[in-house]
Amino acid sequence: MKLLLAVDGSDHSYDAVRSLKHMAHADELHLVHVLDVPIPSYPLMMPEAAQELYETVERNMRDDGTRLLDRTMSLLPLNVGPVTKHLLVGSPADQIVALAEELNVDLILLGARGLGPIKERLVGSVSHRVLTFAPGAKLILPGPMKALHHILLPLQGTYDAEQALSFLQRKPFRELPTITLFTVLPYTRPPWPVDAASAEHMELHSLHRAHDFLDETAAKLNLLGYHTRVTTMLGTPVDGIIQEATALNADLILMGTRGRRGVTRLVLGSVSHALLHQGSYPLMIFS
């Protein structure tokens, strides 16, 4: 796999560096740091002076960025794969997305800076924008990944299952974890009048069908060497996923984007974005 690791010197970005010890050996590892150089905005400053100040700031930031990349190289786990360093200038999210597209990477790793839901909805964050616009899979770390023994894999249908199987058959993890396949079904009642017993019977029937679907997917993962568990529940997707992750003490939540891309996902939102805002678990998104 081709991996792209984005670092900015924050604690969360070092969490992303340390998470590499749980990933399979990379065919290529691209290490990137983006310089977000501020543009001088003093109204009375001459354009020549403003340009000179900008170049001085950029030069100093390049020196710091080079040292950061060198330090990150020294922290990489052994046998991570061949490494290429990239020092870029511009908007961090835009540069990461562009580099990921240019290199056709399979997985982007980065830390979540934790701006909080209000500020992030107003101005966006690097992790949010990369999740929205970047190709391939993304691993976003809101904190350290201390182990990778148990993965929670929420699935909502055949499309999710096929995408998950396609991703997991590539064996992206250094050691095969136990995967809990999980489906949350909403509380639904038919539009026609029905008594409580009949409604409960319908819900149980839906849960049994969902369980059978997960069993079929689990069997395919078992053939790939993964250990699996299967569970279903009634509830809302985000609350249900967080509840199950807590009960499982999951090391990672792995899920698909369910086909939403770009502006559609940005406007309508998605479960994966909600988990990024509300959850505290490492989140890996495949598409």
Phi, psi and omega in degrees: 000147172268125181246143174238117181250117180260130182230147178226007179090356179280164177301321182293326179290328175289331172299320178295322177299313182292335180293343180299335181294344179264352182268154177294160177306130183272139170293322175215136172241120179253121182256121186232138170230132183250128178271114176264081188284123180289142178267126180303136183230044177269117187302327185267002182279135177296144180305322180295318180293321178297319179294319179296319179296317179301314182295324178294315179298316180298319181298316179294321179291327177296319178298315179296319181295321178297318179295322179297315179296320179296318179295318179298319177304320182290341182263354182293142177294159179294151175059034180283337182120171180295137188242137172237132181263143178228126175242110188242162178237133177144198175291123183305312182297314182296320181291322178295315179298315181297318180293320178298320178291318181297319183273348183057053184284157180267332184210132175251133177243131177201159178270152174271130184280349175070046179292337184098152188296324183291306181297322183294323178292330182280313188243352181079168174220165181300312182296320180296314183289323177295318177300323183285316194248340187282149177281168174073193180274155179228135173245116184245126187252109173277358181185181183292145171263099188284334180205172175216067179260327186231125178243135173261123182242093176287134178230141180240002180168185184299319181300312178302314183297316180297318179294320179296315179297319179298319180288315186286336178291347176278358178052065184285348185255149183297319175236142183288121181272172168277133183244125173263114177274132194219135175230133174253121176257135180290153172290113181230143175236143180296155182290346179264157181300138180207145180281165185300320181296318179293320179297318178296321179299318179296319179295318178296321178298317179296320179296319179296318179297318178296320179297318179297319178298316179294323178300318179297317179292320179299321180299322179291323177291325177300322179294335178275356178104358181278145168272141186226155168229159181225134177208150178225160176201165172262140180159198176259146189304306186295311180298320180295318180295315180295320179298315181290321178299322178293315180296324182280341191056051186294144175273339184201141168257125181243125182203162178267171180269357179060031170088352178281136182223154169054228187297324179303313181291324181295320183282313187275340185077174178200167178299320181297321178292320178297321177294326177297321180285317192259336187274168177233019182254146170308135187236121176246125183246127174247156180219000000 
